[in-house]
Amino acid sequence: MLSGKFELNLHGSKRVMQALCFQGGLMDIQHQGIILNVYNFDDCVSFYKKAFDLAEMFLKVDGDFRLTCLEFGNSYLMLET
């Protein structure tokens, strides 16, 4: 089941994509990636870094919210709480 926050972001992105397509605009996709909302944040970050030898691109902490973005080939793997 998707969290409410993820559903909201997904629907918002869909509206933007529809607006660009219907207005004849071209999307300039610069990065693609995978976003995972995780419960055991520290354990998950450690696992992905070690198991796949992924380098950290950046880290953001805002109160209880934590986010780490890892290089994943030409993409990224983003882990968030």
DACORTA-V186207 format. One record per helix or strand of 3 or more residues. SS is the DSSP state (alpha for helix, beta for strand). FROM is the first residue (numbers start at 0). LEN is the number of residues. If there is no record, write none. Layout:
# DACORTA-V186207
ss->SS from->FROM len->LEN
ss->SS from->FROM len->LEN
This chain:
# DACORTA-V186207
ss->alpha from->3 len->19
ss->beta from->32 len->5
ss->alpha from->40 len->12
ss->beta from->55 len->7
ss->beta from->64 len->8
ss->beta from->74 len->6
